[in-house]
Amino acid sequence: MNVLNLYCGIGGNRKLWPKECEVTAVENNPQIAKIYQDFFPKDKVIVCDAHKYLLEHYKEFDFIWSSPPCPSHSRTNTFLNAQGIVRYPDMGLWQEIVFLRNFCHSKWVVEKKATEIRFIKGRLKFSGHKQGAPFPSCIVIFKPASHEKKSYVATKIRK
């Protein structure tokens, strides 16, 4: 099986895959890519923008695993906002999901994909504290789309 491992990091997910997979790993950081290569010397490692690589090479693989870093609409963005750093959410993760769903005929996974986010009005209060949490709170729901047979927490699989 020919596998594309996007945003590979040092290979945390790769450790669980069969050794006979032919893996192309994409990582933007050369130092991290070197560590990955040391762990998995038989894998092909490419240092570049994984988001762009997917767009240009998605047809070449039997299976695509994408594990992008936490998007800017995660809790991290809330902390940055509190420090005066205001920015639009990075919708790259959602772009990949829409792209793969519409154009990719291979099996694929985009990790960290929630199907629904419900924000909670007000701030949560924790026992022993007078003030509410310094961040907005939400409930993240992971569930399969109506046409899917399986769903995994924090993972979206296309069959």
N, C-alpha and C positions, 0 to 999 in steps of 0.2 A: 504494500500500500504506500502510495506517495503522499506524504503529509506536509502541509504548510503550517508552521508554528509561528504565528505572529506575536510580537511583543514577548519574545521568549524569555527574557530575563536570564537567570542562571539555570533554567530548566526544571523548575519545580514540578510542572505538569508532565514534562517529558519523562521523568523518572518512572512513571506508571505505565508508559506505553511499551508495546512489544519491541524487542530489540531488532526484529526484522523489518520494521518500518523504515522507509527511506524518507528522512526528515530534512526539510529546508527550514532553518530557523532564521527569523528576522529580528534584529535588535538594533536600536538606534545608537546605543552607547557602546563604543568600541571596547572599553574595559570590561563591561558586563558580558559582551559577546565573547571575549577571550576566555572568561571563566566558563561560560557555557561550552565553548569548544573544548576546553580541558576536560570537562565532565563527559562530553559526548563527541569524541574525536571522529566518529564515522559520519556525523551529521554535517550537512553543508550549512555554513553560517554566513549570513549576509548582513552587513552593517549598512542600514539605510532606514528610511521612514517606512514603517510597516503598513501604515494606512495607504500610502501611495503604491507600495509593492503589491498589495492585495488587488488594487484596481487594475494593475498591469499584468498580473500573473495568475489570477484566480482559476482560469481554465486548465491550468497545468497540473492540478492536484486532485486526488481522490477524496481527500478529507482536509478541511481547513479548521484550525483551532486558533481563535483570536482571543487574547486575554489582555485587552487594553488597560492602561493605568486608570485609576479612578477618574471619572470625568469631572469637569469643573462644576457640575451641578450636584456633586456629592457634598458631604459635610465639610470637606476641605474648603470649598468655595465660601461657605458660611464663615469659617474662621478668617479667611482672607478679607472678606467684606468687613468684618469687625475691626480689622487693622487698617481699613481705608482703601483696600485694593478691590475695586469694583470692576467686574468684567462680565461679558456675556458667557453663558454656558457653552462649552465645547461640545458640539453635537456629533463629533466623529464616531462615537460608539453607535449612535442611532443611524448614522449614515451607512455604516458597515452592515448593520442588520437589514436595513431596507434594501441595500444593494444586493446582499447575498440572497435574501428572500426572493427577489425579483429576477436575478440573472444567473445565480450559481446553481448548477445541476448536481454538484457534488454534495456529500454530507458536510455539515459544518456546525461549529459551536462558537457562539460569542458569549464569553463568560461575563458575569456581572450584569445580566440583563433582567430588569424588573418589568413585569407587564403592566403594573399599575402602582402609582405612588399617591397616597392620600395624606395631605398635610393636616396636622392637628392644630386647631385654633388654640392660641395661648401657648404657654410654656409649661413643660412638664416640671413637676416638683418632686425632688427625691427626699426620702425620709431623713430627718435631721437637718434639713436646709430650709431656710426661710424664703430664699429667692428661687425663682424658676431657673431652668437650664439656660445657659447663655446662647443657645442655638435653637432654631426652629425644629420641631419634631415632626416625624411622619411615620406612616406605616407603609412598608414596601411589600407588595404582594407579588409572589412568583406563581404563575399558573400557566398551563398550556393554552395556546390559541385553540380555537374550536377544531381545527383540522389536524392537530398534533396528537400523537398517541402517548408520548412520554413527556414529563417535565422534571427537571432537576432544579433544586434550589440554586439560585444564582447562575443558572445555565439555560441557554436556549438551544434546542437541537432541531435541525430541519431534517425530516425524513424524506 
